[in-house]
């Protein structure tokens, strides 16, 4: 009985993988996708980029004031905007998952740094309180 369940799960997983990551696009679209992914990767790794996530819509935003570029990641669609140009590029599910994963890792890293900074301030505050209490006793 377990063999049949595992077999069905394996076949279903292979089916999902083949359906989810198939690409039937022209070479021009592939070229635009590669350029778009490269822009996203570089913007995510740029120290001047600001990140925002909209929890209800699931959109991810990247804003860079220095380069004057604004990127929106929304369900396989990447919108790159400047005050001179505007591009909408549709990525494959696999590529969008990779860019989203990189974005999520970067925002998690920023969150960890922020949390550590807050916790370090709390430790300093607690030690000063302890010092003040010790002086008064």
VENZI-V17142 format. One record per residue. SS is DSSP state (H for helix, E for strand, L for the rest). PHI is phi in degrees with one decimal (* if undefined). OMEGA is omega in radians with two decimals (NA if undefined). Layout:
ss phi omega
SS PHI OMEGA
SS PHI OMEGA
This chain:
ss phi omega
L * 3.12
H -63.0 3.14
H -60.6 -3.12
H -66.6 3.12
H -62.0 3.13
H -63.4 3.13
H -62.1 3.13
H -63.9 3.12
H -63.3 3.13
H -64.5 3.14
H -63.7 3.13
H -64.3 3.12
H -63.7 3.10
H -63.9 3.11
H -62.4 3.14
H -60.9 -3.14
H -63.1 -3.12
H -70.3 -3.14
H -74.5 -3.05
H -70.3 -3.01
L -110.2 3.09
L -81.4 3.12
L -132.3 3.05
L -127.7 -3.05
L -125.5 3.13
L -77.5 3.11
H -59.4 3.13
H -64.7 3.11
H -64.7 3.11
H -60.8 3.12
H -64.2 3.12
H -63.8 3.10
H -64.4 3.13
H -62.3 3.12
H -64.4 -3.14
H -62.9 3.10
H -62.6 3.13
H -63.1 3.10
H -62.2 -3.14
H -62.3 -3.14
H -59.5 -3.10
H -69.6 3.11
H -68.7 3.13
H -65.6 -3.11
H -85.4 -3.14
L -72.6 -3.10
L -68.2 -3.12
L -90.2 -3.10
E -78.7 3.06
E -110.8 -3.05
E -120.4 3.10
E -146.3 3.09
E -122.1 3.05
L -93.6 -3.01
L -66.8 -3.10
L -77.8 -3.12
L -86.9 -3.13
L 80.4 3.12
L -74.8 3.09
E -121.5 -3.07
E -119.2 3.03
E -128.6 -3.14
E -128.0 3.11
E -128.2 -3.11
L -68.9 -3.09
L -66.2 3.14
L -85.3 -3.12
L 58.2 3.13
E -124.5 -3.14
E -129.3 -3.10
E -123.4 3.05
E -120.5 3.07
E -105.0 -3.08
E -145.9 3.01
L 45.4 3.11
L 70.9 3.12
E -110.8 3.10
E -114.9 3.12
E -110.7 3.12
E -112.5 -3.04
E -130.1 2.98
L -136.8 3.10
L -73.4 3.10
L -109.7 -3.06
L -137.7 3.11
E -148.8 3.13
E -126.6 2.97
E -115.4 -3.13
E -123.5 3.09
E -94.2 3.12
L -97.5 3.01
L -69.9 -3.12
H -59.9 -3.13
H -63.1 -3.14
H -66.3 3.12
H -63.9 3.10
H -61.8 3.13
H -66.1 3.13
H -65.5 3.13
H -63.2 3.12
H -63.5 3.12
H -64.3 3.11
H -62.1 -3.13
H -62.9 3.10
H -62.8 3.14
H -65.4 3.13
H -66.8 3.08
H -66.1 3.10
H -63.2 3.10
H -64.5 3.12
H -62.3 3.12
H -62.0 3.11
H -62.4 3.13
H -63.1 3.13
H -65.0 3.11
H -63.4 3.10
H -63.8 3.12
H -64.8 -3.14
H -66.9 3.13
H -66.8 3.09
H -68.4 3.12
H -66.1 3.13
H -62.2 3.12
H -64.2 3.12
H -63.5 3.13
H -64.4 3.14
H -67.0 3.09
H -68.5 3.08
H -63.8 3.11
H -61.7 3.12
H -63.5 3.12
H -63.3 3.14
H -66.1 3.14
H -63.1 3.14
H -68.1 -3.07
H -79.8 -3.14
L -85.4 NA
